[in-house]
Amino acid sequence: MNGKVLCFFQESTKFKLRYSTLGFHDVAKLDDGTMWATSFAITSLSEADEARFVDLITRAVS
């Protein structure tokens, strides 16, 4: 990604928010038609959620 930030994690407790956020910047290769998600709200993390995030991050860098 040539030194650019690909994704970020914003912890809910650190920022006193209701949920944590996993987000992607414009260099992430997640394009899907004319509209796609660039961030995800997280209230808890299951194994299925972890697998989905691994897939998203893998796709984002490919």
Backbone as JSON, one array per atom type, in Angstrom:
{
  "sequence": "MNGKVLCFFQESTKFKLRYSTLGFHDVAKLDDGTMWATSFAITSLSEADEARFVDLITRAVS",
  "N": [[0.82, -1.19, 0.0], [2.14, 1.09, -0.2], [3.0, 2.57, 2.1], [0.67, 3.77, 2.99], [-2.19, 4.06, 5.15], [-4.23, 1.31, 5.6], [-6.36, 0.15, 7.07], [-8.24, 0.68, 10.14], [-8.74, 0.48, 13.71], [-11.06, 1.38, 16.09], [-11.39, 1.6, 19.39], [-14.13, 1.06, 21.55], [-14.24, 1.58, 24.35], [-12.05, 3.24, 24.8], [-12.76, 5.59, 23.5], [-15.16, 6.13, 24.64], [-17.58, 5.15, 23.48], [-20.53, 3.54, 22.11], [-20.03, 1.29, 20.55], [-17.25, -0.5, 19.09], [-15.17, 0.18, 16.21], [-14.26, -1.1, 13.07], [-12.56, 0.02, 10.39], [-11.99, 0.97, 6.93], [-9.71, 2.56, 4.72], [-9.54, 4.51, 1.64], [-7.65, 3.2, 0.05], [-8.05, 0.52, 0.37], [-8.98, -2.43, -1.24], [-11.87, -3.0, -1.65], [-13.96, -2.53, -3.29], [-17.21, -2.87, -4.57], [-19.25, -2.84, -6.94], [-21.21, 0.11, -7.13], [-21.45, 0.88, -4.52], [-20.29, 0.24, -1.23], [-19.45, -1.11, 1.99], [-17.44, 0.76, 4.27], [-16.79, 0.77, 6.89], [-17.29, -0.99, 10.0], [-19.45, -1.67, 12.67], [-18.82, -2.91, 15.93], [-19.96, -4.85, 18.5], [-19.49, -7.11, 19.97], [-17.26, -9.9, 19.57], [-17.34, -12.66, 17.65], [-16.24, -15.98, 16.62], [-17.01, -16.29, 13.98], [-17.27, -13.62, 13.2], [-14.6, -12.81, 13.43], [-13.46, -14.37, 11.38], [-14.73, -13.22, 9.2], [-13.63, -10.63, 9.26], [-10.93, -11.22, 8.82], [-11.16, -12.16, 6.2], [-12.08, -9.78, 4.92], [-9.88, -8.06, 5.34], [-7.88, -9.47, 4.03], [-8.9, -9.37, 1.38], [-8.81, -6.62, 1.06], [-6.11, -5.99, 0.84], [-5.33, -7.31, -1.42]],
  "CA": [[0.0, 0.0, 0.0], [3.07, 2.22, -0.32], [3.05, 3.37, 3.32], [-0.63, 4.36, 3.33], [-2.98, 3.31, 6.13], [-5.25, 0.5, 4.94], [-7.53, 0.02, 7.94], [-8.06, 1.18, 11.51], [-9.64, -0.03, 14.73], [-11.36, 2.4, 17.1], [-11.93, 0.88, 20.54], [-15.26, 1.77, 22.15], [-13.96, 2.05, 25.71], [-11.09, 4.34, 24.75], [-13.43, 6.8, 23.04], [-16.45, 6.18, 25.35], [-18.63, 4.96, 22.48], [-21.38, 2.35, 22.29], [-19.44, 0.15, 19.83], [-15.96, -0.33, 18.44], [-15.28, 0.29, 14.76], [-13.2, -1.5, 12.16], [-12.8, 0.81, 9.18], [-11.04, 0.88, 5.84], [-9.48, 3.78, 3.95], [-9.79, 4.38, 0.21], [-6.7, 2.3, -0.62], [-8.53, -0.85, 0.51], [-9.6, -2.9, -2.49], [-13.13, -3.64, -1.29], [-14.99, -2.02, -4.2], [-18.23, -3.84, -4.97], [-20.25, -2.05, -7.64], [-21.16, 1.54, -6.89], [-21.59, 1.16, -3.1], [-19.79, -0.82, -0.37], [-19.18, -0.67, 3.37], [-16.07, 1.15, 4.58], [-16.56, 0.55, 8.31], [-18.18, -1.97, 10.63], [-19.64, -1.51, 14.12], [-18.57, -4.18, 16.62], [-20.36, -4.84, 19.91], [-18.77, -8.26, 20.51], [-16.54, -10.53, 18.47], [-17.45, -14.11, 17.61], [-15.3, -16.6, 15.68], [-17.49, -15.99, 12.62], [-16.89, -12.22, 12.94], [-13.15, -12.79, 13.21], [-13.23, -14.93, 10.05], [-15.17, -12.21, 8.22], [-12.64, -9.55, 9.25], [-9.74, -11.74, 8.13], [-11.49, -12.15, 4.76], [-12.12, -8.4, 4.46], [-8.52, -7.51, 5.31], [-7.19, -10.16, 2.93], [-9.39, -8.78, 0.13], [-8.41, -5.21, 1.01], [-4.71, -5.88, 0.44], [-5.05, -8.07, -2.65]],
  "C": [[0.86, 1.26, 0.0], [3.06, 3.14, 0.89], [1.75, 4.02, 3.73], [-1.36, 3.46, 4.33], [-4.12, 2.62, 5.4], [-6.53, 0.43, 5.77], [-7.2, 0.54, 9.33], [-9.06, 0.51, 12.43], [-9.82, 1.05, 15.78], [-12.07, 1.69, 18.25], [-13.0, 1.7, 21.26], [-14.93, 2.34, 23.53], [-13.0, 3.23, 25.72], [-11.77, 5.66, 24.41], [-14.83, 6.99, 23.65], [-17.63, 6.14, 24.38], [-19.4, 3.67, 22.76], [-20.78, 1.12, 21.63], [-18.07, 0.53, 19.28], [-16.17, -0.29, 16.94], [-14.04, -0.25, 14.08], [-13.5, -0.79, 10.85], [-11.68, 0.67, 8.18], [-10.93, 2.22, 5.13], [-9.61, 3.49, 2.46], [-8.8, 3.48, -0.53], [-7.1, 0.84, -0.51], [-9.29, -1.26, -0.75], [-10.86, -3.69, -2.18], [-14.28, -3.21, -2.21], [-15.93, -3.15, -4.63], [-19.36, -3.07, -5.64], [-20.08, -0.58, -7.34], [-21.29, 1.91, -5.4], [-21.09, -0.04, -2.29], [-19.49, -0.24, 0.99], [-17.71, -0.3, 3.53], [-15.77, 1.05, 6.07], [-17.64, -0.36, 8.88], [-18.24, -1.7, 12.12], [-19.5, -2.89, 14.77], [-18.99, -4.03, 18.08], [-19.75, -6.01, 20.66], [-18.17, -8.99, 19.32], [-16.63, -12.04, 18.58], [-16.39, -14.67, 16.66], [-15.71, -16.31, 14.24], [-17.14, -14.55, 12.24], [-15.41, -12.11, 12.64], [-12.82, -13.29, 11.8], [-13.63, -13.92, 8.98], [-14.16, -11.07, 8.13], [-11.35, -9.98, 8.57], [-9.97, -11.74, 6.63], [-11.47, -10.73, 4.21], [-10.7, -7.81, 4.34], [-7.71, -8.17, 4.2], [-7.59, -9.59, 1.58], [-8.88, -7.35, -0.03], [-6.98, -5.05, 0.53], [-4.39, -6.58, -0.88], [-5.1, -7.22, -3.89]]
}
